[in-house]
Amino acid sequence: MFSTFFVNTCILVTFLYITGLISQRYKIRIHTLKRKVHWIGGTLFGCYGIVLMYYSIPLESNTIADLRHLAIVATATYIGGPAALMATLLVCLGRLLLFGITTQAIVGAFFMMLVGLGCALLSHLSWSRLMKLIVMNIFALGIIFCSFTINLNNIDDVLHVYPLHFLISMAGGFLLYLVAESINTSNELLLRLEHSSYTDHLTNLSNRRQLEFSLEEHLPQARQLHEHLSVLVLDIDHFKEVNDTYGHAAGDAVLRQLGQILIDKCRSNDIVTRSGGEEFTVLLPNCAFRQALRIANQILSGVNQYEFILADGLILKVTVSIGVTTYPGTGGDISGAVLLEQADKALYEAKNAGRNRVCSYEI
């Protein structure tokens, strides 16, 4: 009996590890609000519960003991109530299909449904994950005790198997928690590292690396769909004087506030990047030249009207120069690097023409 419960625990831990790899691969976070994640997670853990029934302990004809309830408890703890209900439904169907539609099987499925409903309700409580897992596990074991009592019709038979079942389930629950927390911490750390590798730490915009990846993605798409792809490159005028006069902390404040202006003035699908120092780049997918020019002028006007507030309350006015280019309006089947170079040339033209203006690249 002990060896079978041990196998149950090992199987569940293995399934947790596999689920962790899947969530890492597709960057899935726990307790996400996405309905799709609930359905997928519930289905996975429901299948895990069905597999656990293959390694059950026969107590009597059509009456078994195993750890399938831990699959439901884990789902409710780490994904949420809807996923737990989905997993419960699959486990109950598996119970009936594997052991036939008998009185004992129906009773077992009914009580397991009560376990799922209870865990789904408990999942909404604002407790720690460990506390929720312990309470759900004890609740499920109480329901299972009732199921054993009804199916076995002999309290001595129940007391013969239930204490060991309880101890192994509690130990399995703690092991489940340790493994799940380790996997979750590792996945969260990986997601943060990936996010920081593509994000500018000061403005929380995309960085140069992300800009290059975005160009590699959107330029071939523009060619294939015969769409326009525009690029804005802008630079803060006389930014060195801001740093020299007010300090680098003031310069950082200006950069952060300018990043927010760019987000506000651009479209939701535009990619705003701090490409280096005081230079920003905006990638405008499916955007023709005239629309890009309009967005550039909106940015220019927005910066001119904005009052940059420093940490000491001092108000500062700055201006920017902007270069605009559009594919394929500039001719030829160019690369992303060439497109950026064209926007840079337009920016230098704006600088040489007196700053605080928009210039476009001309062939």
ZICORNOR-V181260 format. One record per residue. N is the residue number from 0. SS is DSSP state (h for helix, s for strand, l for the rest). PHI is phi as a letter, one per 20 degrees, with the letter a starting at -180 (999 if undefined). PSI is psi in whole degrees, 0 to 359 (999 if undefined). Layout:
[[N;SS;PHI;PSI] [N;SS;PHI;PSI]]
This chain:
[[0;l;999;314] [1;h;f;319] [2;h;f;324] [3;h;f;317] [4;h;f;323] [5;h;f;319] [6;h;f;318] [7;h;g;313] [8;h;f;315] [9;h;f;320] [10;h;f;315] [11;h;f;318] [12;h;f;320] [13;h;f;318] [14;h;f;321] [15;h;f;318] [16;h;f;316] [17;h;f;317] [18;h;f;321] [19;h;f;320] [20;h;f;320] [21;h;f;314] [22;h;f;327] [23;h;f;318] [24;h;f;320] [25;l;d;13] [26;l;l;50] [27;l;e;130] [28;l;d;148] [29;l;f;156] [30;l;l;30] [31;l;f;154] [32;l;e;0] [33;l;f;125] [34;h;f;325] [35;h;f;321] [36;h;f;322] [37;h;f;316] [38;h;f;316] [39;h;f;313] [40;h;f;317] [41;h;f;320] [42;h;f;315] [43;h;g;308] [44;h;f;331] [45;h;f;318] [46;h;f;323] [47;h;f;317] [48;h;f;322] [49;h;f;318] [50;h;f;320] [51;h;f;331] [52;h;f;339] [53;h;f;336] [54;l;d;43] [55;l;e;169] [56;s;d;115] [57;s;f;122] [58;s;e;325] [59;s;a;177] [60;l;g;119] [61;l;m;18] [62;s;c;124] [63;s;c;160] [64;s;c;135] [65;l;a;192] [66;l;d;27] [67;h;f;335] [68;h;f;334] [69;h;f;332] [70;h;f;321] [71;h;f;318] [72;h;f;316] [73;h;f;320] [74;h;f;315] [75;h;f;324] [76;h;f;316] [77;h;d;347] [78;l;d;310] [79;l;p;176] [80;h;f;310] [81;h;g;320] [82;h;f;322] [83;h;f;321] [84;h;f;321] [85;h;f;314] [86;h;f;319] [87;h;f;316] [88;h;g;316] [89;h;f;319] [90;h;f;318] [91;h;f;317] [92;h;f;319] [93;h;f;322] [94;h;f;316] [95;h;f;321] [96;h;f;323] [97;h;f;323] [98;h;d;8] [99;l;n;160] [100;l;e;82] [101;l;d;173] [102;h;f;316] [103;h;f;320] [104;h;f;320] [105;h;f;318] [106;h;f;315] [107;h;f;317] [108;h;f;322] [109;h;f;313] [110;h;f;328] [111;h;f;328] [112;h;f;322] [113;h;f;322] [114;h;g;314] [115;h;f;316] [116;h;f;317] [117;h;f;317] [118;h;f;323] [119;h;f;320] [120;h;f;318] [121;h;f;335] [122;l;f;340] [123;l;e;351] [124;l;f;147] [125;l;e;51] [126;l;e;170] [127;l;f;159] [128;h;f;323] [129;h;f;314] [130;h;f;317] [131;h;f;318] [132;h;f;318] [133;h;f;312] [134;h;f;316] [135;h;f;320] [136;h;f;314] [137;h;f;319] [138;h;g;313] [139;h;f;320] [140;h;f;327] [141;h;f;317] [142;h;f;319] [143;h;f;323] [144;h;g;317] [145;h;f;319] [146;h;f;315] [147;h;f;317] [148;h;f;318] [149;h;f;317] [150;h;f;324] [151;h;e;333] [152;l;l;20] [153;l;b;111] [154;h;f;332] [155;h;f;320] [156;h;f;321] [157;h;f;312] [158;h;f;341] [159;h;f;324] [160;h;d;333] [161;h;f;317] [162;h;g;316] [163;h;f;320] [164;h;g;317] [165;h;f;312] [166;h;f;315] [167;h;f;322] [168;h;f;318] [169;h;f;316] [170;h;f;319] [171;h;f;325] [172;h;f;316] [173;h;f;318] [174;h;f;319] [175;h;g;316] [176;h;f;314] [177;h;f;316] [178;h;f;315] [179;h;f;318] [180;h;f;321] [181;h;f;316] [182;h;f;316] [183;h;f;317] [184;h;f;317] [185;h;f;317] [186;h;f;319] [187;h;f;319] [188;h;f;317] [189;h;f;318] [190;h;f;320] [191;h;f;321] [192;h;f;318] [193;h;f;320] [194;h;f;315] [195;h;f;332] [196;h;f;341] [197;l;d;8] [198;s;c;139] [199;l;f;126] [200;l;f;333] [201;l;e;311] [202;l;e;349] [203;l;m;19] [204;l;e;177] [205;s;f;152] [206;l;d;183] [207;h;g;322] [208;h;f;315] [209;h;f;324] [210;h;g;316] [211;h;f;318] [212;h;f;320] [213;h;f;320] [214;h;f;318] [215;h;f;331] [216;h;e;315] [217;h;e;331] [218;h;f;312] [219;h;f;326] [220;h;f;321] [221;h;f;320] [222;h;f;313] [223;h;f;319] [224;h;e;1] [225;l;l;47] [226;l;d;166] [227;l;e;148] [228;s;c;117] [229;s;d;154] [230;s;c;132] [231;s;d;133] [232;s;c;124] [233;s;c;153] [234;s;c;139] [235;s;f;128] [236;l;f;133] [237;l;l;41] [238;h;f;329] [239;h;g;325] [240;h;f;328] [241;h;f;313] [242;h;f;317] [243;h;f;325] [244;h;e;316] [245;h;d;351] [246;l;n;162] [247;h;f;331] [248;h;f;322] [249;h;f;320] [250;h;f;320] [251;h;f;321] [252;h;f;320] [253;h;f;317] [254;h;f;317] [255;h;f;316] [256;h;f;326] [257;h;f;321] [258;h;g;321] [259;h;f;324] [260;h;f;317] [261;h;f;318] [262;h;f;319] [263;h;f;324] [264;h;e;340] [265;l;e;171] [266;l;f;163] [267;l;f;332] [268;l;e;2] [269;l;f;149] [270;s;d;109] [271;s;e;128] [272;s;c;138] [273;s;e;105] [274;s;e;356] [275;s;q;131] [276;l;l;237] [277;l;e;16] [278;s;d;136] [279;s;c;150] [280;s;c;138] [281;s;c;122] [282;s;e;125] [283;s;d;92] [284;s;f;145] [285;l;l;51] [286;l;c;115] [287;l;f;169] [288;h;g;315] [289;h;f;321] [290;h;f;320] [291;h;f;319] [292;h;f;322] [293;h;f;318] [294;h;f;319] [295;h;f;317] [296;h;f;329] [297;h;f;319] [298;h;f;313] [299;h;g;315] [300;h;f;320] [301;h;f;319] [302;h;f;319] [303;h;f;326] [304;h;e;345] [305;l;e;142] [306;l;d;111] [307;s;f;122] [308;s;d;124] [309;l;e;173] [310;l;f;326] [311;l;e;8] [312;l;n;356] [313;l;f;136] [314;s;e;133] [315;s;c;141] [316;l;d;131] [317;l;c;165] [318;l;c;165] [319;s;c;157] [320;s;d;141] [321;s;c;135] [322;s;d;139] [323;s;c;137] [324;s;b;156] [325;s;c;136] [326;s;d;135] [327;l;e;20] [328;l;f;337] [329;l;e;359] [330;l;n;147] [331;l;n;162] [332;l;e;81] [333;l;e;167] [334;l;e;172] [335;h;f;322] [336;h;f;321] [337;h;f;322] [338;h;f;317] [339;h;f;322] [340;h;f;321] [341;h;f;317] [342;h;f;323] [343;h;f;318] [344;h;f;321] [345;h;f;324] [346;h;f;315] [347;h;f;325] [348;h;f;318] [349;h;f;321] [350;h;f;313] [351;h;f;336] [352;l;e;1] [353;l;p;1] [354;l;m;174] [355;l;l;49] [356;l;b;169] [357;s;d;130] [358;s;c;149] [359;s;d;155] [360;l;f;136] [361;l;c;142] [362;l;f;999]]
